[in-house]
Amino acid sequence: MEWQSAAVGRGGVDGLRRPASPRHSWMEREPVLGWILVAPALAVLLVFIAYPFVYGLWLALTDSQGGNLGRFVGLTNFIGLWKDSIFRQTVVNSFTYTIVTLIFKITLGMVMALLLNRSSVIRNVLRAALLLPWIVPTVLGALAWFMLFDSTFSPLSWTLIRLGLVKENIAFLGDPHLAMGCLILVNVWRGIPFFGISLLAALQAVPADLYEAATVDGASAWQQFRNITVPMLEAVLVVVTLLSMIWTFSDFQLIYVLTQGGPADSTHVFATLAYQVGLGAAQMGVGAAISVAMFPVLAIFAAVLLWWLRRREI
């Protein structure tokens, strides 16, 4: 055992028990280590979210135009917006666009989930195919629909004329009412897979024993859906609906590609009007005010989502 005595003599055993250096002990403190690990993500949030938001608030309170920072004008921009008929129409459009699309997406997404939940040989193929609208980039999907709605070469108009239902090409995006209907249709087409796949995942987590017991008790298909399926999907349905509500209310790409807020500013929502006024007309202060006016609604949606998630945890 000469090597053991030699190690002890050189402080080998004592070295194992030697206290950590001050630098290591400082790094090993849980609060300090936590802040170090969070620091990169916090820096990204501060640079790309917090700073633009605070700067946008400041711009909304100024009369900035183009490269000119302007001067502080308080709530003048907001007061002017409420007097503007285009902005009031934009508010109506935003809520109409969001509410109507949500109704269709929830209904059709539920139908899609129920159909895909049935055992089928080609079920996986159908899932992949029905997920395509959600996977395809928004701009590419919107461009494809733009071609379908074209006032001159639309295959939809061609089909309707050949069927004798109309006599001439339809200006789908040239009529205010038809244009809003087209936007709602495309948004529903794009959003159904998100609801369908999310609800399908929740459906597959429902124990089959519940349905078997309900069948033995003589419950009809509607009673099983109302008393078993809906309560079990409630949490997922609320979260998916609120997320979709936030995304739809702040939608920009789809509307800008299809109508750019036209015809005659009749299909503007908050994001497109803010872009047109802030960048197109170089009225940076007014454009920022339009964007900020959208924030309270989105904040309410986010607060409801967080409240619901915490209530479910309790």
Sequence and secondary structure as in RCSB ss.txt:
>XXXX:A:sequence
MEWQSAAVGRGGVDGLRRPASPRHSWMEREPVLGWILVAPALAVLLVFIAYPFVYGLWLALTDSQGGNLGRFVGL
TNFIGLWKDSIFRQTVVNSFTYTIVTLIFKITLGMVMALLLNRSSVIRNVLRAALLLPWIVPTVLGALAWFMLFD
STFSPLSWTLIRLGLVKENIAFLGDPHLAMGCLILVNVWRGIPFFGISLLAALQAVPADLYEAATVDGASAWQQF
RNITVPMLEAVLVVVTLLSMIWTFSDFQLIYVLTQGGPADSTHVFATLAYQVGLGAAQMGVGAAISVAMFPVLAI
FAAVLLWWLRRREI
>XXXX:A:secstr
 HHHHHHHHTTHHHHHT    HHHHHHT HHHHHHHHHHHHHHHHIIIIIHHHHHHHHHHTB  BTTB   B TT
HHHHHHHT HHHHHHHHHHHHHHHHHHHHHHHHHHHHHHHHTS  TTHHHHHHHHTHHHHS HHHHHHHHHHHT 
TTT HHHHHHHHTTS SS   TTTSHHHHHHHHHHHHHHHHHHHHHHHHHHHHTTS HHHHHHHHHTT  HHHHI
IIIIHHHHHHHHHHHHHHHHHHHHT  HHHHHHTTT STT S  HHHHHHIIIIIS  HHHHHHHHHHHHHHHHH
HHHHHHHHHHHHH 
